[in-house]
Amino acid sequence: MTDTDPKTKRAFVISDFTDIGTDTRHVAGTTPMIETGAFGNYEAAGLVRAPTAADAKAPAKPKTRPAKKAKAVAAPAPAAPPASSQADAPPPVA
């Protein structure tokens, strides 16, 4: 993708995010080329904006970071033993 490709647009990434649909990771402060349709969606969500002249100093490619892995879920606690029934109770003292 180049700056002259009409299907892409340079974007300034405001905050880190991962596009779940494409699994593409974007890092805040970078200025990657993004497809025009995706740019509109990201911009509406407040994730990117059109870059300014000051943003031109930002790297074009994001730093590569592995996506966060899901944390393992702890196993549920063992069930408590069933409560004793009246049949197991000793007879009342009179």
C-alpha positions in Angstrom: 0.0 0.0 0.0 1.3 3.4 -0.9 0.3 7.0 -0.2 -1.1 7.2 -3.8 -3.4 4.1 -3.5 -7.0 5.5 -3.6 -8.2 2.6 -1.5 -6.0 3.4 1.5 -5.5 6.4 3.7 -2.8 7.4 6.1 -4.0 7.5 9.7 -2.7 8.6 13.0 -3.5 6.0 15.6 -4.8 7.6 18.8 -4.8 4.6 21.0 -3.7 1.0 20.8 -6.2 -1.4 19.5 -6.6 -4.7 17.6 -9.1 -5.1 14.7 -10.8 -8.3 15.8 -12.0 -9.0 12.2 -8.5 -9.0 10.7 -6.4 -9.5 13.8 -4.4 -6.4 12.9 -2.7 -4.7 15.8 -2.4 -0.9 15.7 -0.2 1.0 18.1 -0.8 4.5 19.4 1.4 7.2 17.8 2.0 5.4 14.5 0.8 6.5 11.1 0.0 3.3 9.1 -1.8 3.1 5.7 -5.4 1.9 6.4 -8.1 0.9 3.9 -10.5 3.8 3.4 -13.6 1.9 4.7 -11.7 0.7 7.8 -10.4 4.2 8.4 -14.0 5.6 8.5 -15.0 3.0 11.0 -11.9 3.5 13.2 -12.3 7.3 13.0 -16.0 7.0 14.1 -14.9 4.9 17.1 -12.3 7.5 18.1 -9.3 5.2 17.4 -7.7 7.1 14.5 -7.7 10.5 12.9 -6.2 12.2 9.8 -2.5 12.9 10.6 -1.1 16.4 10.9 2.3 17.6 9.8 3.6 17.0 13.3 2.4 13.4 13.1 4.5 12.8 10.0 7.5 12.1 12.3 5.7 9.1 13.7 6.8 5.7 12.4 4.7 4.4 9.5 4.8 0.8 10.7 3.6 -0.1 14.2 5.8 -1.8 16.6 5.1 -5.5 16.5 3.5 -6.7 19.7 1.9 -10.0 20.1 -1.8 -9.9 20.8 -2.8 -10.4 24.4 -3.5 -14.0 25.3 -6.6 -14.9 27.1 -6.1 -15.7 30.8 -6.8 -19.2 32.0 -10.0 -19.5 33.9 -9.6 -21.1 37.3 -11.4 -24.4 37.9 -14.6 -24.0 40.0 -14.3 -24.9 43.7 -15.4 -28.4 44.6 -19.1 -28.8 45.6 -19.8 -28.9 49.3 -21.0 -32.3 50.7 -24.7 -32.6 50.8 -26.4 -31.6 54.0 -27.5 -34.5 56.2 -31.2 -35.3 56.1 -33.5 -35.7 59.1 -33.2 -39.5 58.7 -29.5 -39.3 59.5 -30.1 -37.1 62.6 -30.2 -38.8 66.1 -33.6 -38.8 67.8 -34.4 -35.8 69.9 -33.7 -36.0 73.7 -36.9 -35.7 75.8 
